[in-house]
Amino acid sequence: MSTDTREERGAPPRRPVTGRVPPWWRSPRAWWDSLDQVQRVEVYTAQVLYWLGAVAPLLLLVLTRGTGPAWQTPLVVGLSAAQGVAAFVVLRAGLELHWRAQRRPGLVALGASTAALLVVAALIGGDGDLAASPRQAVVVYSVLFSPAAVAVVHRRAGWLVPVGAALAVGSSAALSGAGALVVLTTAVITLGGSAFIVMTLRLSVWLLDVVRQLADAQGDRARLAVAEERLRFARDLHDVVGRDLSAIALKSEVVARLAERGRPEAAAEALAVRELAQASLAEVRAVVRGHRRADLEVELAGARSLLGSAGVACELRVEPGAVAALAPPAQEALAWAVREAVTNVVRHARARHCTVSLSVVEGTAVLVVRNDDDGEHPVRPGAGLTGLRERLEARGGSLEVRRERGRVVLTATVAADRAELGRDAGLEVPA
């Protein structure tokens, strides 16, 4: 099990839950919806492990009630509850990897409460019946569940817990007057049961750590994709600009030498340098245009991938043939709309589900992006949406963002065919 924090592994912190989310005791559904997938796995795993500490006090309350003096049951159940609280502290220190300072006090409290229970068990009388002995019950449940929490924070010492549990139960069985075979059988069964509990705890924490690492890997994959695209763009610029700049530098040196000698060829070489610089500038602009061009089909596929990486279920509803029916300028405008809408969902919304639909209605392409959002803040268009609205309006389209019944709906429209596109935008369409 890894004991490094997210910061020590170089991973970015998880997206904080923003907005006014009520506490879990006021609105469990809203609180649960505010968690991402990793946080839900953490909560589920932690609650299952925490409840192990509550098993022993409940069972001991049933098994020791009415079997001895009046002080026996309250003392045993109280010590067992204290042991459960100490186990909770140790387990939480193991699950929350940055709680290292709280491990030692929790371990000390867990060891002290377990020792106290064993001492009390030694003071409880036994009637020789191993199955019905209150002493045996106290010993078994005091060393079976809660001490296994040690395995979460100490990899090596955790496996000593089953051995100690087997020795304690075997000794208690011997004090109860059981035979050697019964003592040995009881110790072996306790050893196997305690080892199973320890292994279960270790595997649960290991699986939780795997989920955390997978979540970090998704963020790393997104960052690597961005870095790879930057490297590709840098390589393209190097290939385009590097050769031309070398030629410009060489020709500029030739111009300088010709000018020093008063040769008339200097003017012609200077014009050649200017032409080469203009050609290089045109190539750079072509590279940048290609880099910034948005493809609608690529953006729709990327929306599903990006939303899935952010833990948002994405549903695409694209009318058959809708993309092919759009003119290239309309496709590019809607591609920018998909990119901006999905980016806003990932960055600003606490969404769990998003629907992207595309259809063509009476010569107009309609893109609708719906995502659930339980916030109450109004939708305020930023620079991205403002630029998108200007881009769509320049092509005869429109952009509308509204909130309705706990959902944020973005609707982008643009003329579908080339003729309508030019007529709506006031452009001259060549024949």
C-alpha positions as CSV (number, residue, x, y, z in Angstrom):
1,M,0.0,0.0,0.0
2,S,1.4,3.4,-1.0
3,T,1.8,5.9,1.8
4,D,2.5,9.0,-0.3
5,T,0.2,11.9,-0.4
6,R,-1.2,13.3,-3.6
7,E,1.1,16.2,-3.3
8,E,4.1,14.0,-2.8
9,R,3.2,12.0,-5.9
10,G,3.1,15.2,-7.9
11,A,-0.6,14.8,-8.6
12,P,-2.9,17.9,-8.7
13,P,-5.5,18.2,-5.9
14,R,-8.9,17.0,-6.6
15,R,-11.5,19.4,-7.9
16,P,-13.0,21.0,-4.7
17,V,-16.7,21.0,-4.3
18,T,-17.9,24.5,-4.8
19,G,-21.3,26.1,-4.2
20,R,-23.6,25.8,-1.3
21,V,-23.9,22.1,-0.6
22,P,-25.8,21.2,2.6
23,P,-24.2,18.9,5.1
24,W,-24.8,15.2,4.8
25,W,-27.2,15.1,7.8
26,R,-29.4,17.7,6.2
27,S,-29.5,16.5,2.7
28,P,-27.8,13.2,2.1
29,R,-28.7,13.1,-1.6
30,A,-27.3,16.6,-2.3
31,W,-24.1,15.8,-0.4
32,W,-23.7,12.5,-2.2
33,D,-24.2,14.1,-5.6
34,S,-21.6,16.7,-4.7
35,L,-18.9,14.0,-4.5
36,D,-16.8,12.8,-7.4
37,Q,-16.3,9.1,-8.1
38,V,-13.1,8.8,-6.1
39,Q,-14.6,10.5,-3.1
40,R,-17.6,8.1,-3.3
41,V,-15.3,5.1,-3.2
42,E,-13.4,6.6,-0.3
43,V,-16.6,7.2,1.6
44,Y,-18.0,3.7,0.9
45,T,-14.7,2.0,1.9
46,A,-14.2,4.0,5.0
47,Q,-17.8,3.4,6.3
48,V,-17.5,-0.3,5.8
49,L,-14.2,-0.5,7.7
50,Y,-15.4,1.9,10.5
51,W,-18.4,-0.3,11.2
52,L,-16.1,-3.2,12.0
53,G,-15.2,-1.4,15.3
54,A,-18.9,-1.3,16.2
55,V,-19.5,-5.0,15.9
56,A,-17.7,-6.1,19.0
57,P,-19.5,-3.8,21.5
58,L,-22.9,-4.9,20.2
59,L,-22.1,-8.6,20.3
60,L,-20.6,-8.3,23.8
61,L,-23.7,-6.5,25.0
62,V,-25.7,-9.5,24.0
63,L,-23.3,-12.2,25.1
64,T,-22.4,-10.8,28.6
65,R,-25.7,-9.4,29.6
66,G,-27.1,-11.2,32.7
67,T,-24.2,-13.7,32.9
68,G,-22.3,-12.2,35.9
69,P,-22.2,-9.2,38.4
70,A,-23.9,-6.0,37.5
71,W,-20.6,-4.2,36.8
72,Q,-19.5,-6.8,34.3
73,T,-21.6,-5.9,31.2
74,P,-21.2,-2.0,31.4
75,L,-17.4,-2.4,32.0
76,V,-16.9,-4.8,29.1
77,V,-19.1,-2.9,26.7
78,G,-17.5,0.4,27.7
79,L,-14.0,-0.8,27.2
80,S,-15.0,-2.4,23.9
81,A,-16.5,0.8,22.7
82,A,-13.3,2.7,23.6
83,Q,-11.4,0.1,21.7
84,G,-13.7,0.7,18.7
85,V,-13.1,4.5,18.9
86,A,-9.3,3.9,19.0
87,A,-9.6,1.5,16.0
88,F,-11.6,4.3,14.2
89,V,-8.7,6.7,14.7
90,V,-6.1,4.2,13.5
91,L,-8.2,3.3,10.4
92,R,-8.8,7.0,9.5
93,A,-5.1,7.7,9.9
94,G,-4.4,4.9,7.4
95,L,-7.1,5.9,4.9
96,E,-6.2,9.6,5.0
97,L,-2.5,9.2,4.3
98,H,-1.6,12.6,5.5
99,W,-2.8,12.0,9.1
100,R,0.6,10.5,10.1
101,A,0.7,12.6,13.3
102,Q,-2.4,10.8,14.7
103,R,-1.2,7.3,14.2
104,R,0.8,6.9,17.4
105,P,-1.9,8.2,19.8
106,G,-4.4,5.9,18.1
107,L,-2.2,2.9,18.4
108,V,-1.4,3.6,22.0
109,A,-5.1,3.9,22.8
110,L,-5.9,0.8,20.8
111,G,-3.2,-1.3,22.7
112,A,-4.3,0.1,26.1
113,S,-8.0,-0.7,25.5
114,T,-7.2,-4.2,24.2
115,A,-5.0,-4.9,27.2
116,A,-7.7,-3.6,29.6
117,L,-10.3,-5.9,28.0
118,L,-8.0,-8.9,28.4
119,V,-7.4,-8.1,32.0
120,V,-11.2,-7.8,32.6
121,A,-11.7,-11.1,30.8
122,A,-9.2,-12.7,33.2
123,L,-11.3,-11.5,36.1
124,I,-14.5,-13.0,34.7
125,G,-15.2,-16.5,35.9
126,G,-15.7,-19.4,33.5
127,D,-17.9,-22.4,34.1
128,G,-15.8,-24.8,31.9
129,D,-18.3,-24.6,28.9
130,L,-16.1,-23.0,26.2
131,A,-19.0,-22.1,24.0
132,A,-21.0,-20.3,26.7
133,S,-18.1,-18.8,28.6
134,P,-18.3,-15.0,29.0
135,R,-14.6,-14.9,29.4
136,Q,-14.1,-16.5,26.1
137,A,-16.5,-14.2,24.4
138,V,-14.8,-11.1,25.7
139,V,-11.4,-12.4,24.6
140,V,-12.5,-13.4,21.1
141,Y,-14.3,-10.2,20.2
142,S,-11.7,-7.9,21.8
143,V,-8.8,-9.4,19.7
144,L,-10.7,-10.3,16.5
145,F,-12.0,-7.0,15.0
146,S,-10.5,-3.8,16.3
147,P,-6.8,-4.8,16.6
148,A,-6.8,-5.7,12.9
149,A,-6.8,-1.9,12.2
150,V,-3.0,-2.1,13.0
151,A,-2.6,-3.8,9.6
152,V,-3.7,-0.6,7.8
153,V,-0.8,1.6,9.1
154,H,1.9,-1.0,9.8
155,R,2.6,-3.5,7.0
156,R,4.8,-5.8,9.0
157,A,3.4,-5.4,12.5
158,G,-0.1,-6.0,11.1
159,W,0.5,-9.6,10.5
160,L,1.4,-10.1,14.2
161,V,-2.2,-9.4,15.1
162,P,-3.5,-12.8,14.1
163,V,-0.7,-14.5,16.1
164,G,-1.5,-12.5,19.2
165,A,-5.2,-13.1,18.7
166,A,-4.6,-16.9,18.5
167,L,-2.4,-16.8,21.6
168,A,-5.0,-14.8,23.6
169,V,-7.9,-17.0,22.6
170,G,-5.9,-20.2,23.2
171,S,-4.8,-19.0,26.7
172,S,-8.4,-18.1,27.6
173,A,-9.6,-21.5,26.5
174,A,-7.0,-23.2,28.6
175,L,-8.0,-21.1,31.6
176,S,-11.6,-22.1,31.1
177,G,-10.5,-25.7,31.5
178,A,-10.8,-26.9,27.9
179,G,-8.8,-29.8,26.6
180,A,-5.6,-29.5,24.6
181,L,-7.3,-30.4,21.3
182,V,-10.1,-27.8,21.9
183,V,-7.5,-25.2,22.8
184,L,-5.5,-25.9,19.7
185,T,-8.5,-26.0,17.4
186,T,-9.8,-22.7,18.9
187,A,-6.4,-21.0,18.4
188,V,-6.1,-22.2,14.8
189,I,-9.6,-21.1,13.9
190,T,-8.9,-17.7,15.6
191,L,-5.7,-17.4,13.7
192,G,-7.4,-18.0,10.4
193,G,-10.3,-15.7,11.1
194,S,-8.1,-12.8,12.3
195,A,-5.8,-13.3,9.3
196,F,-8.8,-13.1,7.0
197,I,-9.9,-9.8,8.6
198,V,-6.4,-8.4,8.4
199,M,-6.2,-9.4,4.7
200,T,-9.6,-7.9,4.0
201,L,-8.6,-4.5,5.6
202,R,-5.3,-4.5,3.7
203,L,-7.0,-5.3,0.3
204,S,-9.7,-2.7,0.9
205,V,-7.1,0.0,1.5
206,W,-5.0,-1.2,-1.4
207,L,-8.0,-1.0,-3.8
208,L,-8.8,2.5,-2.5
209,D,-5.2,3.5,-3.3
210,V,-5.5,2.0,-6.8
211,V,-8.6,4.1,-7.4
212,R,-6.8,7.2,-6.3
213,Q,-3.9,6.5,-8.5
214,L,-6.2,5.8,-11.5
215,A,-7.9,9.2,-10.9
216,D,-4.4,10.8,-10.8
217,A,-3.5,9.0,-14.0
218,Q,-6.5,10.4,-15.8
219,G,-5.3,13.9,-15.0
220,D,-1.8,13.0,-16.1
221,R,-3.1,11.6,-19.4
222,A,-5.0,14.9,-20.1
223,R,-1.8,16.9,-19.3
224,L,0.3,14.6,-21.5
225,A,-2.1,15.1,-24.3
226,V,-1.8,18.8,-24.1
227,A,2.0,18.6,-23.8
228,E,2.1,16.3,-26.9
229,E,0.0,18.7,-28.9
230,R,2.3,21.6,-27.9
231,L,5.3,19.5,-29.0
232,R,3.7,18.7,-32.3
233,F,3.0,22.4,-32.9
234,A,6.5,23.3,-31.9
235,R,7.9,20.7,-34.3
236,D,5.7,22.1,-37.1
237,L,6.9,25.6,-36.4
238,H,10.5,24.5,-36.3
239,D,10.2,22.7,-39.6
240,V,8.5,25.7,-41.3
241,V,10.4,28.5,-39.8
242,G,13.9,27.0,-39.2
243,R,14.8,26.5,-42.8
244,D,13.4,29.9,-43.9
245,L,15.2,31.8,-41.1
246,S,18.5,30.2,-42.0
247,A,18.0,31.2,-45.6
248,I,17.0,34.7,-44.6
249,A,20.1,35.1,-42.3
250,L,22.4,33.9,-45.2
251,K,20.8,36.1,-47.8
252,S,20.9,39.1,-45.4
253,E,24.7,38.5,-45.0
254,V,25.0,38.5,-48.8
255,V,23.1,41.7,-49.0
256,A,25.3,43.4,-46.4
257,R,28.5,42.4,-48.2
258,L,27.1,43.5,-51.6
259,A,26.0,46.8,-50.1
260,E,29.5,47.4,-48.6
261,R,31.0,46.9,-52.0
262,G,28.4,49.1,-53.7
263,R,27.2,46.3,-56.0
264,P,23.8,46.8,-57.7
265,E,22.9,43.2,-57.0
266,A,22.2,44.2,-53.3
267,A,18.8,45.6,-54.1
268,A,17.7,42.4,-55.9
269,E,19.0,40.2,-53.0
270,A,17.1,42.5,-50.5
271,L,13.9,41.9,-52.4
272,A,14.5,38.2,-52.4
273,V,14.9,38.3,-48.6
274,R,11.6,40.2,-48.3
275,E,9.8,37.6,-50.5
276,L,11.3,34.8,-48.5
277,A,10.2,36.4,-45.2
278,Q,6.7,36.9,-46.6
279,A,6.5,33.3,-47.7
280,S,7.6,32.1,-44.3
281,L,5.0,34.3,-42.6
282,A,2.3,32.8,-44.8
283,E,3.4,29.3,-43.9
284,V,3.4,30.1,-40.2
285,R,-0.1,31.5,-40.5
286,A,-1.2,28.3,-42.3
287,V,0.2,26.2,-39.5
288,V,-1.5,28.3,-36.9
289,R,-4.8,28.2,-38.8
290,G,-4.5,24.4,-39.0
291,H,-3.8,24.2,-35.3
292,R,-6.7,26.4,-34.3
293,R,-9.2,24.8,-36.8
294,A,-12.0,23.0,-34.9
295,D,-13.4,19.8,-36.4
296,L,-17.0,19.0,-35.3
297,E,-16.7,15.2,-35.4
298,V,-13.5,15.4,-33.5
299,E,-14.9,17.8,-30.9
300,L,-18.0,15.6,-30.4
301,A,-15.8,12.5,-29.8
302,G,-13.5,14.5,-27.6
303,A,-16.5,15.8,-25.5
304,R,-17.4,12.2,-24.5
305,S,-13.8,11.4,-23.6
306,L,-13.2,14.7,-21.6
307,L,-16.5,14.4,-19.7
308,G,-15.9,10.8,-18.9
309,S,-12.4,11.7,-17.5
310,A,-14.1,14.3,-15.3
311,G,-16.6,11.7,-14.0
312,V,-19.5,13.1,-16.0
313,A,-21.8,10.7,-17.9
314,C,-22.1,12.0,-21.5
315,E,-24.9,11.2,-23.9
316,L,-24.5,12.1,-27.6
317,R,-27.7,12.5,-29.7
318,V,-26.5,13.4,-33.2
319,E,-29.1,13.2,-35.9
320,P,-27.9,10.8,-38.7
321,G,-26.3,12.8,-41.5
322,A,-26.5,16.0,-39.6
323,V,-22.7,16.6,-39.6
324,A,-22.3,15.8,-43.3
325,A,-25.2,18.2,-44.2
326,L,-23.4,21.2,-42.7
327,A,-21.2,23.5,-44.6
328,P,-17.5,23.6,-43.4
329,P,-17.9,27.1,-41.8
330,A,-21.0,25.9,-39.9
331,Q,-19.2,22.8,-38.7
332,E,-16.3,24.9,-37.5
333,A,-18.6,27.3,-35.6
334,L,-20.5,24.4,-33.9
335,A,-17.2,22.7,-33.1
336,W,-16.2,25.8,-31.2
337,A,-19.5,25.8,-29.4
338,V,-19.1,22.1,-28.3
339,R,-15.5,22.9,-27.1
340,E,-16.6,25.9,-25.1
341,A,-19.7,24.2,-23.6
342,V,-17.8,21.1,-22.5
343,T,-15.0,23.2,-21.0
344,N,-17.5,25.2,-19.0
345,V,-19.2,22.0,-17.7
346,V,-15.9,20.5,-16.6
347,R,-14.6,23.8,-15.0
348,H,-17.6,25.4,-13.5
349,A,-20.5,22.9,-13.0
350,R,-20.9,20.1,-10.5
351,A,-22.4,18.0,-13.2
352,R,-23.0,14.3,-13.1
353,H,-24.7,14.0,-16.5
354,C,-24.5,15.9,-19.7
355,T,-26.4,15.5,-23.0
356,V,-25.1,16.9,-26.3
357,S,-27.6,16.9,-29.2
358,L,-27.2,18.0,-32.8
359,S,-30.0,18.3,-35.3
360,V,-30.9,20.2,-38.5
361,V,-34.3,21.9,-38.5
362,E,-35.4,23.8,-41.6
363,G,-32.0,24.6,-42.8
364,T,-30.7,25.6,-39.4
365,A,-28.3,23.5,-37.3
366,V,-29.2,23.4,-33.7
367,L,-26.7,22.3,-31.0
368,V,-28.0,21.8,-27.5
369,V,-25.8,21.0,-24.5
370,R,-27.7,20.2,-21.2
371,N,-26.0,19.4,-17.9
372,D,-27.4,19.1,-14.4
373,D,-26.2,21.7,-11.9
374,D,-27.7,22.0,-8.4
375,G,-26.3,25.5,-7.9
376,E,-28.4,28.6,-7.7
377,H,-26.0,31.1,-9.1
378,P,-27.0,32.9,-12.3
379,V,-25.3,32.0,-15.6
380,R,-23.0,34.9,-16.4
381,P,-21.4,34.8,-19.8
382,G,-17.6,35.2,-19.7
383,A,-15.1,36.0,-22.3
384,G,-15.4,32.5,-23.8
385,L,-19.2,32.6,-24.3
386,T,-19.0,36.2,-25.5
387,G,-16.5,35.3,-28.2
388,L,-18.5,32.2,-29.1
389,R,-21.6,34.4,-29.5
390,E,-19.8,36.8,-31.8
391,R,-18.4,33.9,-33.8
392,L,-21.9,32.4,-34.3
393,E,-23.6,35.7,-35.1
394,A,-20.9,36.4,-37.7
395,R,-22.2,33.3,-39.4
396,G,-25.9,34.1,-39.1
397,G,-26.4,32.1,-35.9
398,S,-27.2,32.7,-32.3
399,L,-26.2,31.6,-28.7
400,E,-28.5,31.2,-25.7
401,V,-27.6,30.0,-22.2
402,R,-30.3,29.6,-19.6
403,R,-31.0,27.7,-16.4
404,E,-34.2,25.6,-16.1
405,R,-35.2,23.1,-13.4
406,G,-31.7,22.4,-12.1
407,R,-30.1,22.3,-15.5
408,V,-28.0,24.6,-17.5
409,V,-28.9,24.6,-21.2
410,L,-26.7,26.0,-23.9
411,T,-28.3,26.4,-27.4
412,A,-26.2,27.3,-30.4
413,T,-27.7,27.8,-33.9
414,V,-26.1,28.4,-37.3
415,A,-27.3,28.2,-40.9
416,A,-26.7,24.7,-42.1
417,D,-26.0,25.1,-45.9
418,R,-23.5,27.4,-47.6
419,A,-26.1,29.5,-49.4
420,E,-28.1,30.2,-46.2
421,L,-24.9,30.8,-44.4
422,G,-23.8,33.5,-46.8
423,R,-27.3,35.1,-47.0
424,D,-27.8,35.3,-43.2
425,A,-24.3,36.7,-42.6
426,G,-24.6,39.3,-45.4
427,L,-21.8,37.7,-47.4
428,E,-21.4,37.3,-51.1
429,V,-21.5,33.6,-52.0
430,P,-19.6,32.8,-55.2
431,A,-21.4,30.9,-57.8
